[in-house]
C-alpha cells in the first residue's frame, strides 16, 4: 500500500506539536503494513462516505479513505470522548 495526503493535510499536521507529528508518522507506518495493527484501532468512521478512523495516539485521530492500493489521508484532529 501507499499513501497520499489531500490538499491542506500537511499544513494541518505541521500546525500540531512535533510529538503528535512523530506519533502520526509512526502509526502511518503501521497502517501501511497492516490496517489491523492493534495500536491503530482502525475502524470505519463513516461507511456511506468510505471514511476510516485510526489512532495517532490517545488524544488524536486521523481519517482516511482507501482507494485501491492507496490510503488517502484526509484529516488529523483531537479526539473527544
Buried (B, 14 or more C-beta within 10 A) or exposed (E): EEEEBBEEBEEBBEEBEEEBBEBBEEBBEBBEEEBEBEEBEBEEBEEEEEBBBBBBBEEBBBBBBEEEEEBBBBBBBEEEE
